[in-house]
Amino acid sequence: MANRMNGVNRERKIRNLTLNGCSIESNEEKAEAFAKMFSDISSNRNQNSNFLSRKVDIESNHTHLFENISDDTNNDRLQSLNEPFVLHELRRALREVKYNFIHHKDKKYKKKKIKTVQNKN
């Protein structure tokens, strides 16, 4: 923690991977392996025929969904989405999401527990 506060940054290395019995050690090879896996998972070969027909329909009959529109309403919306942020804002947002998620689960548990106790009486 003190090192991070003083600006000392240690490079973290991803563990070596084994793919098809071969060990992958360099970061470039790991990145290539992840990219290959992602493209294989995302390929059309893994989709069912209903999904593929729907995809073709949308891509051919609804081309307006893929256009870059520069009207003012879209532009303002995109501008607010592309606003730069700093790391502490991201950390705060993640903390808030985590806090809300934990308390939401806790409320569900308490309600369930109360119902169980009431049913026993």
Distance bins in CASP14 RR format, pairs under 12 A and 6 or more apart:
PFRMAT RR
TARGET T0000
AUTHOR 0000-0000-0000
RMODE 2
METHOD distances of the structure
MODEL  1
1 7 0 0 0 0 0 1 0 0 0 0 0
1 8 0 0 0 0 0 1 0 0 0 0 0
2 8 0 0 0 0 1 0 0 0 0 0 0
3 9 0 0 0 0 1 0 0 0 0 0 0
3 10 1 0 0 1 0 0 0 0 0 0 0
4 10 0 0 0 0 1 0 0 0 0 0 0
11 27 0 0 0 0 1 0 0 0 0 0 0
12 27 0 0 0 0 0 1 0 0 0 0 0
13 25 0 0 0 0 1 0 0 0 0 0 0
13 26 0 0 0 0 0 1 0 0 0 0 0
13 27 1 0 0 1 0 0 0 0 0 0 0
13 30 0 0 0 0 1 0 0 0 0 0 0
14 24 0 0 0 0 1 0 0 0 0 0 0
14 25 0 0 0 0 1 0 0 0 0 0 0
14 26 0 0 0 0 0 1 0 0 0 0 0
14 27 1 0 0 1 0 0 0 0 0 0 0
14 28 0 0 0 0 0 1 0 0 0 0 0
14 29 0 0 0 0 0 1 0 0 0 0 0
14 30 1 0 1 0 0 0 0 0 0 0 0
14 31 0 0 0 0 1 0 0 0 0 0 0
14 33 0 0 0 0 0 1 0 0 0 0 0
14 34 0 0 0 0 1 0 0 0 0 0 0
15 23 0 0 0 0 0 1 0 0 0 0 0
15 24 0 0 0 0 1 0 0 0 0 0 0
15 25 0 0 0 0 1 0 0 0 0 0 0
15 27 0 0 0 0 0 1 0 0 0 0 0
15 30 0 0 0 0 1 0 0 0 0 0 0
16 22 0 0 0 0 0 1 0 0 0 0 0
16 23 1 0 1 0 0 0 0 0 0 0 0
16 24 1 0 0 1 0 0 0 0 0 0 0
16 25 1 0 1 0 0 0 0 0 0 0 0
16 26 0 0 0 0 1 0 0 0 0 0 0
16 27 0 0 0 0 0 1 0 0 0 0 0
16 29 0 0 0 0 1 0 0 0 0 0 0
16 30 0 0 0 0 1 0 0 0 0 0 0
16 33 0 0 0 0 0 1 0 0 0 0 0
17 23 1 0 0 1 0 0 0 0 0 0 0
17 24 1 0 1 0 0 0 0 0 0 0 0
17 25 0 0 0 0 1 0 0 0 0 0 0
17 26 0 0 0 0 0 1 0 0 0 0 0
17 27 0 0 0 0 0 1 0 0 0 0 0
17 29 0 0 0 0 1 0 0 0 0 0 0
17 30 1 0 1 0 0 0 0 0 0 0 0
17 31 0 0 0 0 0 1 0 0 0 0 0
17 32 0 0 0 0 0 1 0 0 0 0 0
17 33 1 0 0 1 0 0 0 0 0 0 0
17 34 0 0 0 0 1 0 0 0 0 0 0
17 36 0 0 0 0 0 1 0 0 0 0 0
17 37 0 0 0 0 0 1 0 0 0 0 0
18 24 1 0 0 1 0 0 0 0 0 0 0
18 25 0 0 0 0 0 1 0 0 0 0 0
18 29 0 0 0 0 0 1 0 0 0 0 0
18 30 0 0 0 0 0 1 0 0 0 0 0
18 33 0 0 0 0 0 1 0 0 0 0 0
19 25 0 0 0 0 0 1 0 0 0 0 0
19 29 0 0 0 0 1 0 0 0 0 0 0
19 30 0 0 0 0 1 0 0 0 0 0 0
19 32 0 0 0 0 0 1 0 0 0 0 0
19 33 1 0 1 0 0 0 0 0 0 0 0
19 34 0 0 0 0 0 1 0 0 0 0 0
19 36 0 0 0 0 1 0 0 0 0 0 0
19 37 0 0 0 0 1 0 0 0 0 0 0
19 40 0 0 0 0 0 1 0 0 0 0 0
20 33 0 0 0 0 1 0 0 0 0 0 0
20 36 0 0 0 0 0 1 0 0 0 0 0
20 37 0 0 0 0 0 1 0 0 0 0 0
21 33 0 0 0 0 0 1 0 0 0 0 0
22 29 0 0 0 0 1 0 0 0 0 0 0
22 33 0 0 0 0 1 0 0 0 0 0 0
23 29 0 0 0 0 1 0 0 0 0 0 0
23 30 0 0 0 0 0 1 0 0 0 0 0
23 33 0 0 0 0 0 1 0 0 0 0 0
24 30 1 0 1 0 0 0 0 0 0 0 0
24 31 0 0 0 0 1 0 0 0 0 0 0
24 32 0 0 0 0 1 0 0 0 0 0 0
24 33 1 0 1 0 0 0 0 0 0 0 0
24 34 0 0 0 0 1 0 0 0 0 0 0
24 36 0 0 0 0 0 1 0 0 0 0 0
24 37 0 0 0 0 0 1 0 0 0 0 0
25 33 0 0 0 0 0 1 0 0 0 0 0
26 32 0 0 0 0 1 0 0 0 0 0 0
26 33 0 0 0 0 0 1 0 0 0 0 0
27 33 0 0 0 0 0 1 0 0 0 0 0
27 34 0 0 0 0 0 1 0 0 0 0 0
28 34 0 0 0 0 0 1 0 0 0 0 0
28 35 0 0 0 0 0 1 0 0 0 0 0
29 35 0 0 0 0 0 1 0 0 0 0 0
29 36 0 0 0 0 0 1 0 0 0 0 0
30 36 0 0 0 0 0 1 0 0 0 0 0
30 37 0 0 0 0 0 1 0 0 0 0 0
31 37 0 0 0 0 0 1 0 0 0 0 0
31 38 0 0 0 0 0 1 0 0 0 0 0
32 38 0 0 0 0 0 1 0 0 0 0 0
32 39 0 0 0 0 0 1 0 0 0 0 0
33 39 0 0 0 0 0 1 0 0 0 0 0
33 40 0 0 0 0 0 1 0 0 0 0 0
34 40 0 0 0 0 0 1 0 0 0 0 0
34 41 0 0 0 0 0 1 0 0 0 0 0
35 41 0 0 0 0 0 1 0 0 0 0 0
35 42 0 0 0 0 0 1 0 0 0 0 0
36 42 0 0 0 0 0 1 0 0 0 0 0
36 43 0 0 0 0 0 1 0 0 0 0 0
37 43 0 0 0 0 0 1 0 0 0 0 0
37 46 0 0 0 0 0 1 0 0 0 0 0
38 46 0 0 0 0 0 1 0 0 0 0 0
39 45 0 0 0 0 0 1 0 0 0 0 0
39 46 0 0 0 0 0 1 0 0 0 0 0
40 46 1 0 0 1 0 0 0 0 0 0 0
41 47 0 0 0 0 0 1 0 0 0 0 0
43 52 0 0 0 0 0 1 0 0 0 0 0
44 51 0 0 0 0 1 0 0 0 0 0 0
44 52 1 0 0 1 0 0 0 0 0 0 0
44 53 0 0 0 0 0 1 0 0 0 0 0
44 55 1 0 0 1 0 0 0 0 0 0 0
44 56 0 0 0 0 1 0 0 0 0 0 0
44 59 0 0 0 0 0 1 0 0 0 0 0
45 51 0 0 0 0 0 1 0 0 0 0 0
45 52 0 0 0 0 1 0 0 0 0 0 0
46 52 0 0 0 0 0 1 0 0 0 0 0
47 53 0 0 0 0 1 0 0 0 0 0 0
47 54 0 0 0 0 1 0 0 0 0 0 0
47 55 1 0 0 1 0 0 0 0 0 0 0
47 56 0 0 0 0 0 1 0 0 0 0 0
48 54 0 0 0 0 1 0 0 0 0 0 0
48 55 0 0 0 0 0 1 0 0 0 0 0
49 55 0 0 0 0 0 1 0 0 0 0 0
49 56 0 0 0 0 0 1 0 0 0 0 0
50 56 0 0 0 0 0 1 0 0 0 0 0
50 57 0 0 0 0 0 1 0 0 0 0 0
51 57 0 0 0 0 0 1 0 0 0 0 0
51 58 0 0 0 0 0 1 0 0 0 0 0
52 58 0 0 0 0 0 1 0 0 0 0 0
52 59 0 0 0 0 0 1 0 0 0 0 0
53 59 0 0 0 0 0 1 0 0 0 0 0
53 60 0 0 0 0 0 1 0 0 0 0 0
53 61 0 0 0 0 0 1 0 0 0 0 0
54 60 0 0 0 0 0 1 0 0 0 0 0
54 61 0 0 0 0 0 1 0 0 0 0 0
54 62 0 0 0 0 0 1 0 0 0 0 0
55 61 0 0 0 0 0 1 0 0 0 0 0
55 62 0 0 0 0 0 1 0 0 0 0 0
55 65 0 0 0 0 0 1 0 0 0 0 0
56 62 0 0 0 0 0 1 0 0 0 0 0
57 63 0 0 0 0 0 1 0 0 0 0 0
57 65 0 0 0 0 0 1 0 0 0 0 0
58 64 0 0 0 0 0 1 0 0 0 0 0
58 65 1 0 0 1 0 0 0 0 0 0 0
58 66 0 0 0 0 1 0 0 0 0 0 0
59 65 0 0 0 0 1 0 0 0 0 0 0
59 66 1 0 0 1 0 0 0 0 0 0 0
60 66 0 0 0 0 0 1 0 0 0 0 0
63 69 0 0 0 0 0 1 0 0 0 0 0
64 74 0 0 0 0 0 1 0 0 0 0 0
67 74 0 0 0 0 0 1 0 0 0 0 0
68 74 0 0 0 0 1 0 0 0 0 0 0
68 75 0 0 0 0 0 1 0 0 0 0 0
68 78 0 0 0 0 1 0 0 0 0 0 0
69 75 0 0 0 0 1 0 0 0 0 0 0
69 77 0 0 0 0 0 1 0 0 0 0 0
69 78 0 0 0 0 1 0 0 0 0 0 0
70 76 0 0 0 0 0 1 0 0 0 0 0
70 77 0 0 0 0 0 1 0 0 0 0 0
70 78 0 0 0 0 1 0 0 0 0 0 0
70 79 0 0 0 0 0 1 0 0 0 0 0
71 77 0 0 0 0 0 1 0 0 0 0 0
71 78 0 0 0 0 0 1 0 0 0 0 0
72 78 0 0 0 0 0 1 0 0 0 0 0
72 79 0 0 0 0 0 1 0 0 0 0 0
73 79 0 0 0 0 0 1 0 0 0 0 0
73 80 0 0 0 0 0 1 0 0 0 0 0
74 80 0 0 0 0 0 1 0 0 0 0 0
74 81 0 0 0 0 0 1 0 0 0 0 0
75 81 0 0 0 0 0 1 0 0 0 0 0
75 82 0 0 0 0 0 1 0 0 0 0 0
76 82 0 0 0 0 0 1 0 0 0 0 0
76 83 0 0 0 0 0 1 0 0 0 0 0
77 83 0 0 0 0 0 1 0 0 0 0 0
83 89 0 0 0 0 0 1 0 0 0 0 0
84 90 0 0 0 0 0 1 0 0 0 0 0
85 91 0 0 0 0 0 1 0 0 0 0 0
85 92 0 0 0 0 0 1 0 0 0 0 0
85 93 0 0 0 0 1 0 0 0 0 0 0
85 94 0 0 0 0 0 1 0 0 0 0 0
86 92 0 0 0 0 0 1 0 0 0 0 0
86 93 0 0 0 0 0 1 0 0 0 0 0
87 93 0 0 0 0 0 1 0 0 0 0 0
87 94 0 0 0 0 0 1 0 0 0 0 0
88 94 0 0 0 0 0 1 0 0 0 0 0
88 95 0 0 0 0 0 1 0 0 0 0 0
89 95 0 0 0 0 0 1 0 0 0 0 0
89 96 0 0 0 0 0 1 0 0 0 0 0
90 96 0 0 0 0 0 1 0 0 0 0 0
90 97 0 0 0 0 0 1 0 0 0 0 0
91 97 0 0 0 0 0 1 0 0 0 0 0
91 98 0 0 0 0 0 1 0 0 0 0 0
92 98 0 0 0 0 0 1 0 0 0 0 0
92 99 0 0 0 0 0 1 0 0 0 0 0
93 99 0 0 0 0 0 1 0 0 0 0 0
93 100 0 0 0 0 0 1 0 0 0 0 0
94 100 0 0 0 0 0 1 0 0 0 0 0
94 101 0 0 0 0 0 1 0 0 0 0 0
95 101 0 0 0 0 0 1 0 0 0 0 0
95 102 0 0 0 0 0 1 0 0 0 0 0
96 102 0 0 0 0 0 1 0 0 0 0 0
96 103 0 0 0 0 0 1 0 0 0 0 0
97 103 0 0 0 0 0 1 0 0 0 0 0
97 104 0 0 0 0 0 1 0 0 0 0 0
98 104 0 0 0 0 0 1 0 0 0 0 0
98 105 0 0 0 0 0 1 0 0 0 0 0
99 105 0 0 0 0 0 1 0 0 0 0 0
99 106 0 0 0 0 0 1 0 0 0 0 0
100 106 0 0 0 0 0 1 0 0 0 0 0
100 107 0 0 0 0 0 1 0 0 0 0 0
101 107 0 0 0 0 0 1 0 0 0 0 0
101 108 0 0 0 0 0 1 0 0 0 0 0
102 108 0 0 0 0 0 1 0 0 0 0 0
102 109 0 0 0 0 0 1 0 0 0 0 0
103 109 0 0 0 0 0 1 0 0 0 0 0
103 110 0 0 0 0 0 1 0 0 0 0 0
104 110 0 0 0 0 0 1 0 0 0 0 0
104 111 0 0 0 0 0 1 0 0 0 0 0
105 111 0 0 0 0 0 1 0 0 0 0 0
105 112 0 0 0 0 0 1 0 0 0 0 0
106 112 0 0 0 0 0 1 0 0 0 0 0
106 113 0 0 0 0 0 1 0 0 0 0 0
107 113 0 0 0 0 0 1 0 0 0 0 0
107 114 0 0 0 0 0 1 0 0 0 0 0
108 114 0 0 0 0 0 1 0 0 0 0 0
108 115 0 0 0 0 0 1 0 0 0 0 0
109 115 0 0 0 0 0 1 0 0 0 0 0
109 116 0 0 0 0 0 1 0 0 0 0 0
110 116 0 0 0 0 0 1 0 0 0 0 0
110 117 0 0 0 0 0 1 0 0 0 0 0
111 117 0 0 0 0 0 1 0 0 0 0 0
111 118 0 0 0 0 0 1 0 0 0 0 0
112 118 0 0 0 0 0 1 0 0 0 0 0
112 119 0 0 0 0 0 1 0 0 0 0 0
113 119 0 0 0 0 0 1 0 0 0 0 0
113 120 0 0 0 0 0 1 0 0 0 0 0
114 120 0 0 0 0 0 1 0 0 0 0 0
114 121 0 0 0 0 0 1 0 0 0 0 0
115 121 0 0 0 0 0 1 0 0 0 0 0
END
